Amino acid sequence: MASSDTTLDQPSFSEKIEPYISFLGPMAMILAIIIFMGIAEPARYFRVSNMTQILLDAALYMPMAMAMTFVITQRGIDLSIGSVAALSSIIMAFLIKQYGFPAWSAALIALCLGALMGLINGLVITKFKVPDLIGTLAMDLVYRGFALVIAKGLVLARFPDLITEIGRGQSLTFLPTPVVIGLITLAIGYFMLKSTHFGRYTISIGSNPEASEMTGIAVDRHRVYAYVLMGTMAALAGIMLTGKLNAIQATSAPYFNLHVIAAVVVGGTSLFGGRASIVGSLAGVLLLSMMINALVTLRIEFFWQSVASGVVIILSVALYTWLQKKDRDGSGGMAAALQNPDNRKLLKLTVWIVGALVVLSIISMIFGGPANPSG
Amino acid sequence: MASQEPIIAMHGIVKRFGGVVALNNVDLEAYPGEVLAIVGDNGAGKSTLIKILTGVYQPTEGKITLDGKPFQMASHSDAIENGIDAVYQNLAIADHLTPAENLFLGAELTKSIAGFTALDNKRMKAEATRVLKDRLGVQLKSMDVPTESLSGGQRQAVAIARAVRHDDLRVLVMDEPTAALGPQETARTLELIKALKAQGLAIIVISHSLDDVFEVSDRIHVQRRGQCAGVVKTAETSNEEVLGMIVGTKTAA
């Protein structure tokens, strides 16, 4: 009755590919990197040893990207993961080196500590009602501070075989052990998202928090679950990092948070909630590792990595926002945008700022004396 | 219809919020196979009335009977257990989930895989397709798309289907079911209401649109300033009379 007279219009091309966009997007970018490197530096980039290196780098971020997919899908964010990884693995290192704990129990303790830190994050956000951005940023300082208090400037190194196996071993399959661990966590995440209450409610909370509350879903409890999962996976990444480097210090893992958030967002999980893609997160992690590896292979200075990561985040978020905007009427390109008085004022402001910079530079050059190097 | 017993009846309901009297001595009866419309100005007490009816609020005074027996609800889930459910104005739908996932949101069907409890997505999809088709006569192009890609009327159908999914549902309360819909979608939603009425449900519709009310209802309950300004049979009244009762220039004959 209700649908019998629906005009069965064919879905447009963008509608057809929309479900796969989260996967196609990063795949297209990965392809672009492959083509670019195939032209620029094929010999060194496509060596088996380099491919293994890319996978090893990516593996570290896979568990965290899985968990971050849940956190972001719920409209949350966790900026504390680097410190959680550092603190839990510092404590693990001390338990092994100073107190003679067996490696397996110290590693499990580290995972539990990560879960505990995630729990604290979750409670700060849901019970104290501190916005997630501020809450996890502040807890990042707290955890990093504890790590520094415990370790001072020490570098703890040379760990038992179990830890190095987790970080860089290859005794399980033809793939390095950390890659296997990372892929397993992603597979578990995929299952959780599709087939558990936690996964279903994660999407509904991100999609419509009020409706979820009204339906009787324990919104706050499931948000805490996501942060606990995040903390646990951050601790796992900490163990993997410790094993990979066979060393750990309090300042390790400084940029985990932005790298992981970038990978997840590049993979099509929406920062505005409700849209999750575990496969996309895997693609995002691979993309970032390939990109950074490409920069290294091209012998571009290390510091450019942070520039590249930032640009990739902005580009992908802007792209997804544009793709999801259904109604593009009236967007008549640059010329039309310049007709808009607001945009003209912004243009004027831009001209003023750039002009001021230029004028100041010229004046400084005129009045400046000889250079006076600080070093 | 009038000869039948009401499924649910409210007698002398009073609801006070502090010093504010939201409802003052209101009676209401809902019969099976009948659409009762509740109309009234903003602040007339319509929302409070249905929140009491669906167990969200408890009345300060007065009593409710279910099948003639005294009946108390401590929460909305009490109401659902007794076959009373509501479809809200701001559709309680998660846009990114599929229709089936929305239908079973908060009450998912599960199965056991090697000792673990997992969601039974296949069964939920089949069941959702059945409920939509058999009870509402709606067949969606695809059950695998996010609900946000459906039309307003189809989304309304999903929201209604969530309530009628329970086979023991007897009273369905609908808050402004056509408020956000275009003319075509409104017509479809009214068709849905008629289909449910034919299945013997007691339906209570709150609406601002008198056109829709006259199209679909059997009786009209007019609320004015927390009191019942009268209940009239739709067939025996006119647009002007109801409007007069809403603004207070006329009283029920």
Boltz contact constraints between the chains, C-beta under 6 A:
constraints:
  - contact:
      token1: [A, 1]
      token2: [B, 137]
      max_distance: 6.0
  - contact:
      token1: [A, 2]
      token2: [B, 138]
      max_distance: 6.0
  - contact:
      token1: [A, 2]
      token2: [B, 188]
      max_distance: 6.0
  - contact:
      token1: [A, 3]
      token2: [B, 138]
      max_distance: 6.0
  - contact:
      token1: [A, 3]
      token2: [B, 139]
      max_distance: 6.0
  - contact:
      token1: [A, 195]
      token2: [B, 118]
      max_distance: 6.0
  - contact:
      token1: [A, 195]
      token2: [B, 119]
      max_distance: 6.0
  - contact:
      token1: [A, 203]
      token2: [B, 96]
      max_distance: 6.0
  - contact:
      token1: [A, 203]
      token2: [B, 97]
      max_distance: 6.0
  - contact:
      token1: [A, 204]
      token2: [B, 94]
      max_distance: 6.0
  - contact:
      token1: [A, 204]
      token2: [B, 97]
      max_distance: 6.0
  - contact:
      token1: [A, 204]
      token2: [B, 105]
      max_distance: 6.0
  - contact:
      token1: [A, 207]
      token2: [B, 94]
      max_distance: 6.0
  - contact:
      token1: [A, 207]
      token2: [B, 95]
      max_distance: 6.0
  - contact:
      token1: [A, 207]
      token2: [B, 96]
      max_distance: 6.0
  - contact:
      token1: [A, 208]
      token2: [B, 94]
      max_distance: 6.0
  - contact:
      token1: [A, 211]
      token2: [B, 92]
      max_distance: 6.0
  - contact:
      token1: [A, 211]
      token2: [B, 94]
      max_distance: 6.0
  - contact:
      token1: [A, 214]
      token2: [B, 92]
      max_distance: 6.0
  - contact:
      token1: [A, 215]
      token2: [B, 105]
      max_distance: 6.0
  - contact:
      token1: [A, 215]
      token2: [B, 106]
      max_distance: 6.0
  - contact:
      token1: [A, 216]
      token2: [B, 106]
      max_distance: 6.0
  - contact:
      token1: [A, 217]
      token2: [B, 106]
      max_distance: 6.0
  - contact:
      token1: [A, 274]
      token2: [B, 96]
      max_distance: 6.0
  - contact:
      token1: [A, 275]
      token2: [B, 96]
      max_distance: 6.0
